[in-house]
Amino acid sequence: MQVRRAVRIRRAEGLAGPPGSQASALEEATQAVDPQINAVVETWPADDEPKPGSTPLAGVPFLIKDIGAAMAGRRMELGSRLAVGHVARADSFLMLRLRRAGLVTFGRTATSEMAYSITTEPVLYGATRNPWNLERSAGGSSGGAGAAVAAGAVPLAHGTDAAGSLRVPAAYNGLFGLKPTRGRVSMGPDLDELFSGLAVPGSVSRTVRDSAALLDRISGPEPGDPYFAQEPSRPYMEEVSRHPGRLRIGVVTQAWGGRRITAPVADALSRTTGLLESLGHQVEEAEVGLGVGWEEYVLANAHLFTANLAATVDELAAAFGRPIDSSTLEPATLAGYHYGQRVSGAQFVAALTIRNSVSRSLARHFDTYDILLTPTVPELPPPLGAYAESAQTLDGLGWIDTVFDRSPFTMPFNMAGTPAMSVPLTADAETGLPIGMQFAAGYGLESRLFRLAGQLEQASPWSGRIPAVWAGNRTGH
């Protein structure tokens, strides 16, 4: 099992051991790769107390994202100058479960400002670089998590996903990333939901089993949660090794907004369908509608995202006594803030109605298909700076439209609240850059995804593919 293998290797090489040794060893492992990729914004001394031995994650080094996991006494700055110095007063429910899992959380990873982009290039801490090509984006908003895991700093890391923020970094960095069902992991106690139920916590990892092990430990409701996802019939770790059966898989080849997928991604999708057919699955092209037009869909998301953003910005500005202007916020975030201030209550409620329409429409397709397959993103990781010019000129709606055009396949499953995963099945023959494929299932059916992912990992293993950054710095692995 990969998680236990990671722990054994770390112990053999001194990354876990007697009190006093672990903190320096983890710092050494991180510093071996992070100066090249800029994925980790802060580390702190690891807790050298012995970890519980009853969980498969006990003693595994872990990083939390700079948003979405409050750790008592540690900073959570949301990748923003507006929130610099913000310290969590108490552990969130998620952090308590991470502690109980025995993980050694020793730092936080970079995010785009306020998790408001699918690239991680914040002004506050600088751009995170893709370990496969240092001139390319590591994705976002969990780009720091993706780059850190891909570069070998940790075997898995926490992230959040409101529009693809786990799956895009997974695709760009050659990792496995699963967005859980809405309600699977609690956002409490300070939040009942994030971004009106669009965002959920999760992780990226090199192996399917590692993500399954983590979801086993962090899932389940807490008092006051607004959503409920039915408990699985068995642990997700057991599902990884179970045969998925013969699945009917619908393939979506055309992005809902009309964006054409690039040739390398189209080739990867073709190879993936061939692999699925060789495994005995029934694969066919599917016509999958969202229940609303694309422009109406983008507008509804813009209203939800920017109204939530405006409330967060106002709260932070009041708490720290800081201005809301270009000295504290990046152009895209500032534009989103001003747009969100103008969203009326009626427009916000109408956007929730659109969310419901998309959820109902996608749910009907899961009556026909066990799984929906799409590319995770329609293109290879873009060069760093590709988003900068747009951010300077677009208003709040224009920015959301641009982000959704770059990642048209991921967001519908956030609106629907259904689980979806990016699997690193292939790579571009010319550049060697990873290409992720997205698989989605009906509400609460992560078990089905884990069974399929385990089968795919056995049939087309990706663990041997590692970027040059990791290959040149084998410390800790």
LINVENHU-V623406 format. One record per helix or strand of 2 or more residues. SS is the DSSP state (~ for helix, > for strand). FROM is the first residue (numbers start at 1). TO is the last residue. If there is no record, write none. Layout:
# LINVENHU-V623406
ss=SS from=FROM to=TO
ss=SS from=FROM to=TO
This chain:
# LINVENHU-V623406
ss=~ from=2 to=12
ss=~ from=22 to=37
ss=> from=40 to=43
ss=> from=61 to=65
ss=~ from=81 to=83
ss=~ from=93 to=100
ss=> from=104 to=109
ss=~ from=113 to=115
ss=> from=121 to=122
ss=> from=126 to=127
ss=> from=129 to=130
ss=> from=133 to=137
ss=~ from=143 to=150
ss=> from=156 to=161
ss=~ from=167 to=173
ss=> from=176 to=179
ss=> from=199 to=205
ss=~ from=208 to=218
ss=~ from=236 to=239
ss=> from=248 to=251
ss=~ from=263 to=278
ss=> from=282 to=285
ss=~ from=294 to=320
ss=~ from=331 to=341
ss=~ from=345 to=368
ss=> from=371 to=375
ss=~ from=388 to=393
ss=~ from=396 to=406
ss=~ from=411 to=416
ss=> from=420 to=427
ss=> from=434 to=440
ss=~ from=446 to=459
ss=~ from=468 to=471
